Amino acid sequence: MKASVGPNVRVKAAGGIRSLDEALVALAAGASRIGASATQAIYDEAVARGIGTMPVRVSLRGIAPGLG
């Protein structure tokens, strides 16, 4: 979708994003923002993985071959 609309349109991924991995896949696929009702769970998972204060490399855990 992003390739079709050009660089000036931002894509929001929403609907069914309930985990950090799902959010990361959407961002890797070109979404510029995330809409999720599971924000606290996603945040808690990010903190548990050490994401936050220091830059870290994040793995998509094999759920999105070719992305990330």
N, C-alpha and C positions, 0 to 999 in steps of 0.2 A: 504494500500500500504506500509506504513512504517513498519508494522509487517512482511511483506514479504521480504523486502530488507535488513533488519538488521539495527543496530545502526550507521553504518559508512556512510550511504547514507542520504543526506539531501534532503528534499522534499520542492519544491517551489510551492505554490498555486498561480495560475494566471488564468485570464479569468473570467470576470464578477464580480470581487470583487470591489464593489463601495461604501461600507459603513464600518464603524468601526465594527458593529456587524458581518458582513460577514467575515472580517479579523480575528476577535476573534474566530469565529467558525472554520475557517481553521487552526488557530494555536492550538486550543483545540483538533482538529482532528489529529494533528501530524505534520503539516507543520512547517518548521523551518524558512521559509521566505515567503514574500508576494510580488507578482508582480501585481501592480495596476496602471492604468492610472488616477485614482481618488485620488491620493496621497494627494493633498491639501484638498479635502473634508473630507477624513479620518482623517487627522491631525486636521482640524478645529473641527470635531465632538469630537475627543479625548480631545482637549483643553476645549471645551464647557462642557464636562462631568467632568472636573477637573483632567484629566490624564496628567501627565507630571512631575511636580516638586516633588510631594509627592506621596508615595505609596498609591494606592487606590484599593479597591476591585471592580472588574468590573462584571456586570451582563450581561448575553447573552440575556436577555429580553425574555426568553421562546422560542426562535427560534431554539434552538438546544437541545431538551431534551436529557439528558444523557451525554452531554458534558459540561465541565466547572463546 
